Amino acid sequence: MGSADKIIRLLIAVSIAALFFTETISGSLAIMLGVLAVIFTATALISYCPLYLPFGINTRKKIG
């Protein structure tokens, strides 16, 4: 997972958290987006997205 991908995932997770804590989202939507935010944060921190493998996606820069 490339740097840009990680940053985008973390920005989305922070945005979801901000919407939740300002009570802009609530209920089932908040739960679903919260789960998505946790997944985005985890995949950004471990630099691996399991969904990329079957689709052959690679966002890392090639060296050389």
Beta strands, then each sheet from edge to edge (+ up, - down):
end
